[in-house]
Amino acid sequence: MRAVDIIEKKRDGKELSPAEINFIVHGFTRGEVADYQMSALLMAIFLRGMSHQEIIALTHEMLHSGIVMDLSHLNRPRIDKHSTGGVGDKTSLVIAPVVAAAGISVPMISGRALGHSGGTLDKLEAIPGFRVNLSLAEYRRTLDQIGVALIGQTAEIAPADKQLYALRDVTATVPCQPLMAASIMSKKMAEGITGLVLDVKTGSGAFMQQEADAIALAKIMLGIAAGLHTDAVALVTDMNQPLGVAIGNALEVMEAFDTLKGKGPQDFNTLCRELSAEMLLMGRAAENIERARALYDEMISSGQAVDKMRQIIETQHGNPQVLDDYQLLPQAQNQTAVLAQQTGYVQMINTAAIGQASMLLGAGRLRLDTQIDFGVGVMMNAKLGDKVDQGAPLLTLHFNAASQVEEASAIINAAYQIGEARLEPPALIKTVLR
């Protein structure tokens, strides 16, 4: 078998066999298939697509390029959630403690921020002392002890994905749905889960800006889960405005903590409730979705969710006192408001631009080695459908270095469209696919 023959076959639009996909993936991870050959294959896939069977085979090989965790000794359902990324999306910090408090294991391996989209690991590291770089042995031990672990991807988990993603990033093949789906699902399947809830974002702050594209990606991932005999459900959700009101790592941690205490923004709490309910239903903690939503409410109102978050922070070496004293979290030294240029209703928000403004202040990264300032970010004062007066604050910038404030303010002003007519905000949950 030769790499060039496999490239030629896909170039001509033919279906690759599982054996050919096995050969090319494992040859690449071992250094036997050159970068330029894999680059050619990735572009051929980008242009020609992949069949359902090819996508399952690719995911299987990426999954088995490293360690696949066996957590069957836990003797209970193991359910995770994955979001395709957005602005202000800190749902994992609420969902994980809620679902774990209800008795379901939550093995959660998350990512970092890149570009306008925030990362769960960066938010967690805003908590003083919190360790996300647990070894797989520590990950297993933490799950044994408290039923939940929040860590980053280790070198042993789906190493083929890490190598392929680095190549996709420099060959203009990142926005390829079969490759995106295989990347996401190979990492998630390696966690040792029995079920997965997918939050696929669509809108101006999402990677899939068109709803039809988000639905197509969700269906591919559900097909992979079915092919690998794992329960899955996908919610397609709106990212035409930031989720909640906080954008920036420590600011989002505070909002998540408020939500765990029953005081979070309505849209953010609604999405956390729906995602948690799907996880609780999948994990058989509730007999129907209505009971699952009620169970979410019980975990919040009883304080059990906050107690579980305290346990998570303590077990992963963070300072649990942050739950009671937000001043222990990183704080920006300065604040300034970005003011509305006219009176009217907020009709449109370029959500990616809001994320970019927050990133400019230091809350995100353009490159993986960029140093993040955990205390900076923005707080929303006006969202879609809100009435604003000229000179009223649209957003409040939290910053330490003033050098980027003028540019960030200009980006935010351009991101808002204000008009005379009030438009209804888009539905938060577009559809649920099972």
C-alpha positions as CSV (number, residue, x, y, z in Angstrom):
1,M,0.0,0.0,0.0
2,R,1.4,3.5,-0.9
3,A,0.3,6.9,0.3
4,V,0.4,8.3,-3.3
5,D,-2.2,5.7,-4.4
6,I,-4.5,6.7,-1.5
7,I,-4.1,10.4,-2.3
8,E,-4.9,9.7,-6.0
9,K,-8.0,7.7,-5.1
10,K,-9.5,10.4,-2.9
11,R,-8.4,13.1,-5.5
12,D,-10.6,11.2,-8.0
13,G,-13.6,11.2,-5.6
14,K,-13.4,7.5,-4.8
15,E,-14.2,6.0,-1.3
16,L,-11.2,5.0,0.8
17,S,-11.4,1.6,2.6
18,P,-10.9,1.3,6.3
19,A,-7.6,-0.4,5.6
20,E,-6.4,2.5,3.6
21,I,-7.4,5.0,6.2
22,N,-5.7,2.9,8.9
23,F,-2.5,2.9,6.8
24,I,-2.4,6.6,6.1
25,V,-3.3,7.7,9.7
26,H,-0.9,5.4,11.5
27,G,1.8,6.0,8.9
28,F,1.5,9.7,9.4
29,T,1.7,9.5,13.2
30,R,4.7,7.2,13.0
31,G,6.5,9.6,10.5
32,E,6.3,7.2,7.6
33,V,3.8,9.4,5.6
34,A,5.3,12.8,4.9
35,D,3.6,16.1,5.9
36,Y,3.3,17.0,2.2
37,Q,1.5,13.8,1.4
38,M,-0.9,14.1,4.3
39,S,-1.5,17.8,3.3
40,A,-2.4,16.6,-0.2
41,L,-4.8,14.1,1.2
42,L,-6.4,16.7,3.5
43,M,-7.0,19.0,0.6
44,A,-8.5,16.1,-1.5
45,I,-10.8,15.4,1.4
46,F,-11.7,19.1,1.7
47,L,-12.6,19.2,-2.0
48,R,-14.1,15.7,-2.4
49,G,-15.7,15.1,1.0
50,M,-16.0,11.7,2.8
51,S,-18.7,9.1,3.0
52,H,-20.4,8.1,6.2
53,Q,-18.3,5.0,6.4
54,E,-15.0,6.9,5.7
55,I,-15.8,9.4,8.5
56,I,-16.4,6.6,11.0
57,A,-13.2,4.8,9.9
58,L,-11.2,8.0,10.2
59,T,-12.6,8.8,13.7
60,H,-11.9,5.2,14.7
61,E,-8.2,5.4,13.6
62,M,-7.7,8.8,15.2
63,L,-9.3,7.5,18.4
64,H,-7.1,4.5,18.6
65,S,-3.9,6.3,17.7
66,G,-3.5,6.8,21.5
67,I,-5.0,5.6,24.8
68,V,-8.8,5.0,25.0
69,M,-9.8,5.3,28.7
70,D,-11.7,2.4,30.2
71,L,-13.8,3.8,33.0
72,S,-16.2,0.9,33.2
73,H,-15.2,0.3,36.9
74,L,-17.2,3.4,37.8
75,N,-20.4,1.3,37.3
76,R,-22.5,4.3,36.3
77,P,-23.2,6.3,33.2
78,R,-20.4,8.6,32.0
79,I,-21.7,11.6,30.1
80,D,-19.9,14.6,28.7
81,K,-20.8,17.7,26.8
82,H,-19.0,19.3,23.9
83,S,-19.6,22.8,22.5
84,T,-18.2,23.9,19.1
85,G,-17.3,27.2,20.6
86,G,-18.5,30.7,21.0
87,V,-18.3,34.0,22.9
88,G,-19.3,33.9,26.5
89,D,-19.8,30.2,26.5
90,K,-18.9,29.0,30.0
91,T,-21.5,26.3,30.2
92,S,-19.1,23.6,31.3
93,L,-18.4,25.4,34.6
94,V,-22.1,25.0,35.5
95,I,-23.1,21.7,33.7
96,A,-20.2,19.6,35.1
97,P,-21.0,20.2,38.8
98,V,-24.8,20.1,38.3
99,V,-24.7,16.7,36.5
100,A,-22.0,15.2,38.8
101,A,-24.0,16.3,41.9
102,A,-27.0,14.3,40.5
103,G,-24.9,11.1,40.5
104,I,-23.6,10.9,36.9
105,S,-19.9,10.7,36.2
106,V,-18.6,13.6,34.0
107,P,-15.3,12.9,32.4
108,M,-14.5,16.3,30.6
109,I,-11.5,16.9,28.5
110,S,-11.6,20.5,27.3
111,G,-9.7,23.0,25.1
112,R,-8.2,26.4,25.2
113,A,-9.2,29.7,23.6
114,L,-8.0,30.4,20.0
115,G,-9.1,33.5,18.2
116,H,-12.5,35.0,19.2
117,S,-13.8,31.8,20.9
118,G,-13.1,31.3,24.6
119,G,-11.7,28.1,26.1
120,T,-12.9,26.2,29.2
121,L,-9.3,25.5,30.4
122,D,-8.4,29.2,30.5
123,K,-11.5,30.0,32.5
124,L,-10.6,27.2,35.0
125,E,-7.0,28.5,35.2
126,A,-8.4,31.9,36.3
127,I,-9.2,30.1,39.6
128,P,-6.0,30.5,41.7
129,G,-4.1,27.2,41.9
130,F,-6.5,25.2,39.7
131,R,-4.7,22.4,37.8
132,V,-6.1,21.3,34.4
133,N,-2.9,19.4,33.4
134,L,-3.7,16.3,35.3
135,S,-2.1,13.0,34.1
136,L,-4.5,10.3,33.0
137,A,-3.8,8.5,36.3
138,E,-4.9,11.6,38.2
139,Y,-7.8,12.1,35.9
140,R,-9.0,8.5,36.7
141,R,-8.4,9.0,40.4
142,T,-10.3,12.3,40.5
143,L,-13.3,10.7,38.7
144,D,-13.2,7.9,41.3
145,Q,-13.2,10.4,44.2
146,I,-15.7,13.0,43.2
147,G,-17.4,11.8,40.0
148,V,-16.1,14.6,37.7
149,A,-12.8,15.8,36.3
150,L,-12.1,18.9,34.2
151,I,-8.7,18.5,32.3
152,G,-6.9,19.4,29.1
153,Q,-6.0,17.0,26.3
154,T,-2.9,14.9,27.2
155,A,-0.3,13.6,24.8
156,E,-1.8,10.1,25.1
157,I,-5.3,11.1,24.0
158,A,-5.8,11.0,20.2
159,P,-2.3,12.0,19.2
160,A,-3.2,11.7,15.5
161,D,-5.8,14.5,16.0
162,K,-3.2,16.8,17.4
163,Q,-0.8,16.2,14.4
164,L,-3.6,16.4,11.9
165,Y,-5.0,19.6,13.3
166,A,-1.6,21.3,13.2
167,L,-1.4,20.5,9.5
168,R,-5.0,21.5,8.8
169,D,-4.3,24.9,10.5
170,V,-1.6,25.7,7.9
171,T,-3.2,24.1,4.8
172,A,-6.6,26.0,4.8
173,T,-8.5,22.8,5.6
174,V,-9.8,23.6,9.1
175,P,-13.5,24.3,7.9
176,C,-14.0,20.9,6.6
177,Q,-17.0,19.2,8.2
178,P,-15.8,15.5,8.0
179,L,-12.4,16.5,9.4
180,M,-14.0,18.7,12.1
181,A,-16.4,16.0,13.2
182,A,-13.6,13.3,13.3
183,S,-11.4,15.6,15.3
184,I,-14.1,16.4,17.9
185,M,-15.4,12.9,18.2
186,S,-12.1,11.1,18.4
187,K,-11.1,13.1,21.5
188,K,-14.5,12.7,23.1
189,M,-14.7,9.0,22.5
190,A,-11.2,8.6,24.1
191,E,-12.5,10.0,27.4
192,G,-14.2,6.7,28.3
193,I,-17.8,8.1,28.0
194,T,-21.0,6.2,27.5
195,G,-22.9,9.3,26.1
196,L,-22.3,12.7,24.7
197,V,-24.4,15.9,24.4
198,L,-23.3,18.2,21.6
199,D,-23.9,22.0,21.6
200,V,-23.4,23.0,18.0
201,K,-23.3,26.8,17.7
202,T,-24.6,28.9,14.8
203,G,-24.6,32.6,14.1
204,S,-22.2,35.5,13.9
205,G,-20.0,34.3,16.8
206,A,-19.9,30.6,15.7
207,F,-17.6,28.7,13.3
208,M,-20.7,27.5,11.5
209,Q,-22.4,30.8,10.8
210,Q,-25.2,29.3,8.7
211,E,-27.8,27.1,10.6
212,A,-27.9,24.6,7.7
213,D,-24.1,24.1,8.1
214,A,-24.4,23.6,11.9
215,I,-27.2,21.0,11.4
216,A,-25.1,19.2,8.8
217,L,-22.1,19.1,11.2
218,A,-24.3,17.9,14.1
219,K,-25.7,15.1,11.9
220,I,-22.2,13.9,11.0
221,M,-21.2,13.8,14.6
222,L,-24.4,11.9,15.6
223,G,-23.6,9.5,12.8
224,I,-20.1,8.9,14.2
225,A,-21.5,8.3,17.7
226,A,-24.0,5.8,16.3
227,G,-21.3,4.1,14.3
228,L,-19.1,3.8,17.4
229,H,-22.1,2.6,19.6
230,T,-22.2,5.7,21.8
231,D,-25.4,7.6,22.9
232,A,-25.5,11.2,21.6
233,V,-27.9,14.1,21.1
234,A,-27.2,17.5,19.5
235,L,-28.6,20.9,20.3
236,V,-28.1,23.5,17.6
237,T,-28.0,26.8,19.6
238,D,-27.7,30.5,18.8
239,M,-24.5,32.5,18.8
240,N,-25.8,35.7,17.2
241,Q,-25.0,37.4,20.5
242,P,-22.7,36.5,23.4
243,L,-24.0,34.0,25.8
244,G,-24.8,35.6,29.2
245,V,-23.2,39.0,29.8
246,A,-19.6,38.2,30.8
247,I,-16.8,37.7,28.2
248,G,-13.4,37.1,29.6
249,N,-12.0,34.4,31.9
250,A,-12.4,35.5,35.5
251,L,-15.5,37.5,34.6
252,E,-17.1,34.3,33.1
253,V,-16.1,32.3,36.2
254,M,-18.0,34.8,38.3
255,E,-21.0,34.5,36.1
256,A,-20.9,30.7,36.2
257,F,-20.6,30.8,40.0
258,D,-23.6,33.2,40.2
259,T,-25.6,30.7,38.0
260,L,-24.7,27.8,40.3
261,K,-26.2,29.9,43.0
262,G,-29.4,30.6,41.0
263,K,-28.5,34.2,40.1
264,G,-27.2,33.9,36.6
265,P,-28.4,35.6,33.4
266,Q,-31.6,34.1,32.0
267,D,-30.3,33.0,28.6
268,F,-27.1,31.4,30.1
269,N,-29.1,29.6,32.8
270,T,-31.6,28.4,30.2
271,L,-28.9,26.8,28.0
272,C,-27.2,25.3,31.0
273,R,-30.5,23.8,32.1
274,E,-31.3,22.3,28.7
275,L,-27.8,20.8,28.2
276,S,-27.8,19.4,31.7
277,A,-31.3,18.0,31.3
278,E,-30.2,16.1,28.2
279,M,-27.2,14.7,30.1
280,L,-29.3,13.7,33.1
281,L,-31.8,12.0,30.8
282,M,-29.0,10.2,28.9
283,G,-27.5,9.1,32.2
284,R,-30.8,7.8,33.4
285,A,-31.0,10.1,36.4
286,A,-34.4,11.2,35.2
287,E,-37.2,9.3,33.4
288,N,-38.1,12.2,31.0
289,I,-36.9,15.6,30.0
290,E,-39.3,17.5,32.3
291,R,-38.0,15.6,35.3
292,A,-34.5,16.2,34.2
293,R,-35.1,19.9,34.0
294,A,-36.6,19.8,37.5
295,L,-33.5,17.9,38.7
296,Y,-31.3,20.7,37.4
297,D,-33.4,23.2,39.4
298,E,-33.1,21.0,42.5
299,M,-29.3,20.8,42.2
300,I,-29.1,24.6,42.0
301,S,-31.7,25.5,44.7
302,S,-30.4,22.9,47.2
303,G,-26.8,24.1,47.0
304,Q,-25.6,20.7,45.9
305,A,-24.2,22.1,42.6
306,V,-22.2,24.7,44.4
307,D,-20.9,22.1,46.9
308,K,-19.8,19.9,44.0
309,M,-18.0,22.9,42.3
310,R,-16.2,23.5,45.7
311,Q,-15.2,19.9,45.7
312,I,-13.9,20.1,42.1
313,I,-11.8,23.2,42.8
314,E,-10.4,21.7,46.0
315,T,-9.6,18.3,44.4
316,Q,-7.9,19.9,41.4
317,H,-5.7,22.1,43.8
318,G,-7.6,25.4,43.4
319,N,-8.7,27.7,46.1
320,P,-12.4,26.9,46.9
321,Q,-12.8,30.2,48.8
322,V,-13.2,31.9,45.4
323,L,-16.8,30.7,45.4
324,D,-17.5,33.0,48.4
325,D,-15.1,35.8,47.6
326,Y,-14.8,36.8,44.0
327,Q,-12.0,39.3,44.9
328,L,-9.7,36.3,45.1
329,L,-10.1,35.9,41.3
330,P,-7.9,38.0,38.9
331,Q,-9.3,41.6,38.6
332,A,-8.7,44.2,35.9
333,Q,-7.5,47.5,37.3
334,N,-9.5,49.7,34.9
335,Q,-13.0,50.0,33.4
336,T,-14.5,52.1,30.7
337,A,-17.8,52.0,28.9
338,V,-18.4,51.9,25.2
339,L,-21.3,54.3,24.5
340,A,-24.2,54.0,22.0
341,Q,-23.8,56.4,19.1
342,Q,-27.6,56.8,18.7
343,T,-30.9,56.1,20.3
344,G,-32.8,53.0,19.2
345,Y,-33.0,49.2,19.6
346,V,-30.2,46.7,19.3
347,Q,-31.0,44.9,16.0
348,M,-27.8,43.0,15.3
349,I,-24.5,42.2,17.1
350,N,-21.4,40.9,15.3
351,T,-20.6,38.4,18.1
352,A,-17.2,37.4,16.7
353,A,-16.2,41.0,16.8
354,I,-17.1,41.2,20.5
355,G,-14.9,38.2,21.1
356,Q,-12.1,39.8,19.1
357,A,-12.4,43.0,21.2
358,S,-12.1,40.9,24.4
359,M,-9.1,39.1,22.9
360,L,-7.4,42.5,22.1
361,L,-7.6,43.4,25.7
362,G,-5.7,40.2,26.6
363,A,-8.5,37.7,27.4
364,G,-7.8,35.5,24.4
365,R,-5.0,34.4,22.1
366,L,-4.1,34.5,18.5
367,R,-1.5,31.8,19.0
368,L,-1.4,28.9,21.4
369,D,1.6,30.3,23.2
370,T,0.0,33.8,23.8
371,Q,-0.1,34.7,27.5
372,I,-3.6,35.4,28.7
373,D,-4.6,38.1,31.2
374,F,-7.3,36.4,33.2
375,G,-8.8,39.5,34.7
376,V,-9.7,41.4,31.5
377,G,-12.7,41.2,29.3
378,V,-16.0,42.9,28.6
379,M,-19.4,43.0,30.3
380,M,-22.6,43.3,28.1
381,N,-24.9,46.2,29.0
382,A,-27.1,45.9,25.9
383,K,-28.2,42.7,24.0
384,L,-30.4,42.0,21.1
385,G,-33.8,43.7,21.3
386,D,-32.8,46.1,24.1
387,K,-33.7,49.8,23.9
388,V,-30.6,52.0,24.2
389,D,-30.3,55.8,24.4
390,Q,-27.5,57.7,22.8
391,G,-24.6,57.9,25.2
392,A,-25.8,54.9,27.2
393,P,-23.3,52.1,27.7
394,L,-23.3,49.2,25.2
395,L,-20.5,47.3,26.9
396,T,-18.0,47.9,29.8
397,L,-14.4,47.1,29.1
398,H,-12.3,45.6,31.9
399,F,-8.7,46.2,31.1
400,N,-5.2,46.6,32.5
401,A,-3.2,48.0,29.5
402,A,-4.8,51.0,27.9
403,S,-3.0,50.6,24.6
404,Q,-5.7,48.4,23.0
405,V,-8.8,50.2,24.4
406,E,-9.3,52.6,21.5
407,E,-9.2,49.8,18.9
408,A,-11.4,47.5,21.0
409,S,-14.0,50.3,21.5
410,A,-14.0,50.9,17.7
411,I,-14.5,47.2,17.0
412,I,-17.4,47.1,19.5
413,N,-19.1,50.2,18.0
414,A,-18.9,48.7,14.6
415,A,-20.3,45.4,15.9
416,Y,-23.6,46.9,17.1
417,Q,-26.4,47.8,14.7
418,I,-29.0,50.1,16.3
419,G,-32.3,51.0,14.5
420,E,-35.7,52.3,15.2
421,A,-37.6,49.0,15.1
422,R,-37.4,46.5,17.9
423,L,-36.5,43.0,16.5
424,E,-37.2,39.9,18.5
425,P,-34.0,38.1,19.6
426,P,-33.4,34.8,17.8
427,A,-34.4,31.6,19.5
428,L,-31.7,30.3,21.8
429,I,-32.2,26.7,20.9
430,K,-32.8,26.2,17.2
431,T,-33.4,22.5,17.1
432,V,-32.6,19.2,19.0
433,L,-31.4,16.3,16.9
434,R,-31.5,12.7,18.3
